[in-house]
Amino acid sequence: MAGTVFVTGASGFVGAAVVEELLQRGYEVTPLVHRRPIVSATGRVHSIDGSLFDQKILAKGMRGASAVIHLVGIIFEHRFAGITFERMHFEGTRSVVNAAQTAGVKRYIHMSALGTRMDAVSEYHKTKYAAEQYVRASGLDWTIFRPSMIHGPKGEFMEMVNKWVRKKAPPFFAMPYFKSRRRGGPPQIQPIFVKDVARAFVDALEKPKTIGEVYPIAGAQRFTWPEFYRVSSKMIRGKERMVAGIPAGVAKVMAKLGGPLVPFNRDQVIMSQEDNTADLTKFKTDFGWEPRGFEETLASYAAQL
């Protein structure tokens, strides 16, 4: 069932993969972009330049659309520029949902994040949860995805991992992670490949049973942070690199002080102390497939890093 899909965040890491997946399945795509139009040889991409908060632009982009996919999110705030978690996650979602309601576009697919919940500690997850609640109350035919850490070529995080592997970014002596003292063992992560995320989003458009459902999604393998870094370095460079833990309390102080040598914020430290894993039972039942493991998918692009 092809149609026209309006996509926010289309020029980003995940957005590019979603647009590619949509085109492969015969959809027309109207991506909302900011100064960088998306060009496709298919002739089925019609970029619209403008703000997430401009209702006239959103109305223009959604005209004739059969669905909306909302992907915009941030990891870092830039408060002096007005870029905050509250602004981008909640207010941005409210703007897009309101525009979809006005345009009469019922089908809506939403990007949230694993760990989003009512009692979340981080501002990142709190604002993601507020956005989810707005979507739930919208009256749209919504589906919400909560992906774990997304990896792939050109992804910001894996580019940083690659620099650490090759000793091209501080700290140069080792690959850093935030050490945990929690009971029950160290936190685990379950990375998911960007193309599997895109596949899930587009699959949902074609599966009415996913309407009104929330899906945590993650890859097939779980790691502690040291395990993840050792596997990454071995696959990228052919040998394991030293891994060093920064106590979470120290990392929070560093994040507060900031500076060019501190490439993380307080919310990232807080989130690193929780498991970032998912039960995939419902996803596998409703979608009929399972996202692939980290090692299998990293092997497909490690040479590009």
C-alpha positions in Angstrom: 0.0 0.0 0.0 2.1 2.9 -1.3 1.2 6.5 -0.8 2.9 9.8 0.2 4.6 10.0 3.6 5.6 13.2 5.3 8.8 12.7 7.3 10.4 15.0 9.9 14.1 14.7 10.6 14.5 13.2 7.2 18.0 14.5 6.6 19.3 13.0 9.9 21.0 9.7 10.5 17.8 7.7 11.1 15.7 9.8 8.7 18.0 9.1 5.7 17.5 5.3 6.3 13.7 5.7 6.7 13.5 7.7 3.4 15.6 5.1 1.6 13.3 2.3 2.9 10.2 4.2 1.9 11.5 4.7 -1.6 12.5 1.1 -2.0 8.9 0.1 -1.3 7.4 2.5 -3.8 6.3 5.4 -1.5 6.3 9.1 -2.4 8.2 11.0 0.3 7.8 14.6 1.4 10.7 15.2 3.8 10.9 18.3 6.0 14.4 19.6 5.8 16.4 22.6 6.9 18.4 24.1 4.1 19.5 20.7 2.7 17.1 19.3 0.2 17.1 15.6 -0.3 17.7 14.5 -3.8 16.7 11.2 -5.3 17.0 9.7 -8.8 13.5 8.2 -8.3 11.8 11.5 -8.7 9.6 10.6 -5.7 11.1 12.9 -3.1 9.7 16.4 -2.8 11.6 18.2 -0.1 10.0 21.1 1.8 12.3 23.5 3.6 11.1 25.0 6.9 10.6 24.8 10.6 9.1 22.1 12.7 7.1 24.8 14.4 5.7 26.5 11.3 2.1 25.3 10.9 1.8 26.7 7.4 4.9 24.8 6.3 3.7 21.6 8.0 0.2 22.0 6.3 1.9 22.4 3.0 4.1 19.3 3.5 1.2 17.2 4.7 -1.1 18.1 1.9 -2.0 14.8 0.2 0.0 12.7 2.6 -1.3 9.3 3.8 0.9 9.1 6.8 3.4 11.1 9.0 6.6 9.7 10.4 8.0 12.0 13.1 11.7 11.4 13.9 13.1 14.6 15.3 15.0 14.3 18.6 18.2 15.6 20.2 20.9 14.3 22.5 22.5 17.6 23.4 20.8 20.8 24.4 21.9 24.2 23.1 20.0 26.5 25.4 21.4 29.7 24.1 20.0 28.8 20.7 16.6 27.7 22.2 17.3 24.0 21.5 16.2 22.1 24.5 14.7 18.7 25.2 11.4 20.3 26.1 11.3 22.4 22.9 12.4 19.7 20.5 10.9 16.6 22.0 7.6 17.8 23.5 6.8 21.1 21.7 8.0 19.7 18.4 5.8 16.7 18.7 2.8 18.8 19.7 3.4 21.0 16.6 3.5 18.0 14.2 0.6 16.2 15.8 -1.6 19.3 15.7 -0.7 19.8 12.0 -1.6 16.2 11.2 -5.0 16.6 12.9 -5.7 19.8 11.0 -4.6 18.2 7.7 -6.7 15.1 8.3 -3.7 12.7 8.2 -4.7 9.9 10.5 -1.7 7.6 10.3 1.2 8.7 12.5 4.4 6.9 13.4 6.4 8.3 16.3 10.1 7.9 17.3 10.5 7.8 21.1 13.4 6.1 23.0 14.0 3.0 25.1 13.9 3.9 28.8 11.0 6.4 28.3 8.6 6.1 31.2 6.5 8.1 33.6 9.1 7.9 36.5 12.1 8.7 34.3 15.1 10.4 35.9 16.7 12.1 32.9 15.2 15.2 31.3 15.7 13.4 27.9 13.4 10.6 28.9 10.9 12.9 30.8 10.3 15.0 27.7 10.1 11.9 25.5 7.4 10.6 27.8 5.5 13.9 27.7 5.6 13.7 23.9 4.3 10.1 23.9 1.4 11.1 26.1 0.4 13.9 23.7 0.5 11.4 20.8 -1.6 8.9 22.8 -4.3 11.5 23.4 -4.3 12.8 19.8 -7.0 10.7 18.3 -4.6 9.8 15.5 -3.9 6.2 14.4 -0.5 6.2 16.1 2.3 3.7 16.6 5.2 4.5 18.9 8.6 3.0 18.7 11.2 3.1 21.5 14.5 2.1 19.9 17.6 1.3 21.9 20.9 2.9 21.0 20.9 3.1 17.1 24.1 2.3 15.3 25.2 2.4 11.7 27.5 4.1 9.2 27.5 7.9 9.5 25.9 7.6 12.9 27.4 10.1 15.3 28.0 7.6 18.1 29.8 5.0 16.0 31.9 7.8 14.5 33.0 8.7 18.0 33.6 5.0 18.8 35.7 4.8 15.7 37.8 7.8 16.8 38.4 6.2 20.2 39.4 2.9 18.5 42.0 4.7 16.4 43.2 7.0 19.3 42.0 10.1 17.5 39.8 11.6 20.2 40.3 12.1 24.0 40.9 10.3 26.2 43.5 8.9 23.9 44.8 6.2 26.3 41.6 4.2 26.5 37.9 3.9 25.4 35.8 5.5 28.2 32.5 4.5 29.8 30.7 5.5 32.9 31.3 3.0 35.7 28.3 1.8 37.7 28.1 0.5 41.3 24.5 -0.6 41.1 23.4 -3.9 42.6 22.6 -6.7 40.2 25.6 -6.1 37.9 26.7 -3.5 35.4 24.2 -2.0 33.0 23.7 -3.7 29.6 23.0 -2.2 26.2 21.3 -3.8 23.2 22.2 -1.8 20.1 20.0 -1.9 17.0 21.1 -1.4 13.4 19.7 1.8 11.7 18.3 -0.2 8.7 16.4 -2.5 11.1 14.8 0.6 12.7 13.9 2.0 9.3 12.4 -1.4 8.3 10.3 -1.4 11.4 8.9 2.1 10.9 7.9 1.4 7.3 6.5 -2.1 8.2 4.2 -0.4 10.7 2.6 1.6 7.9 1.5 -1.6 6.3 0.4 -3.4 9.5 -2.9 -2.1 10.9 -2.5 -4.3 14.0 0.3 -1.9 15.1 -2.1 1.0 15.5 -2.3 2.1 19.2 0.8 0.0 20.2 4.1 0.9 21.7 7.1 -1.2 20.7 10.5 -1.3 22.5 13.0 -2.4 19.8 16.6 -3.5 20.1 19.1 -5.7 18.4 19.6 -9.4 19.1 22.8 -9.0 21.3 23.3 -7.6 24.8 26.6 -6.2 26.1 28.0 -4.4 29.1 29.7 -1.2 28.0 33.3 -2.7 28.3 32.2 -5.7 26.2 30.6 -3.4 23.6 33.8 -1.4 23.2 36.0 -4.5 23.0 33.9 -6.0 20.3 33.8 -2.7 18.4 37.5 -2.2 18.5 38.3 -5.8 17.4 35.9 -5.6 14.5 36.9 -2.1 13.4 40.7 -2.3 13.9 41.4 -6.0 14.3 42.4 -5.8 18.0 41.0 -4.9 21.3 41.7 -1.5 22.9 42.0 -0.7 26.6 38.7 0.3 28.2 38.6 2.7 31.2 35.7 3.4 33.5 34.9 6.9 34.8 32.9 6.8 38.1 29.4 8.1 37.3 29.6 10.7 40.1 32.9 12.2 38.7 31.3 12.1 35.2 28.4 14.2 36.4 30.7 16.8 37.8 32.7 16.9 34.5 29.4 17.3 32.6 28.4 20.2 34.8 31.8 21.9 34.3 31.6 21.3 30.5 34.3 22.3 28.1 35.7 21.0 24.8 37.1 17.9 26.3 33.8 16.7 27.8 31.8 15.2 24.9 28.8 14.2 27.1 26.1 15.7 29.3 24.5 14.9 32.6 21.6 13.1 31.0 23.9 10.8 29.1 25.6 9.8 32.4 22.3 9.2 34.1 21.0 7.1 31.2 24.2 5.0 31.1 23.4 3.8 34.6 20.3 2.0 33.4 19.9 -1.1 31.2 19.1 -0.1 27.7 17.5 -3.5 26.7 14.2 -4.7 25.4 11.9 -7.7 25.5 11.2 -8.3 21.8 8.4 -10.9 22.2 5.6 -8.6 21.1 7.6 -7.0 18.3 8.5 -10.5 16.8 4.9 -11.6 17.1 3.4 -8.5 15.4 6.2 -8.0 12.8 7.3 -11.5 12.1 11.0 -10.8 12.2 13.8 -9.9 14.7 16.3 -7.1 14.5 19.8 -8.4 13.8 22.8 -8.5 16.3 25.4 -5.9 16.6 28.3 -8.0 15.4 26.5 -9.1 12.2 25.5 -5.6 11.3 28.7 -3.9 12.2 30.5 -6.3 9.9 28.5 -4.8 7.0 30.0 -1.3 7.5 33.1 -1.5 9.7 35.3 -0.9 6.7 33.5 2.4 6.0 34.4 3.8 9.4 
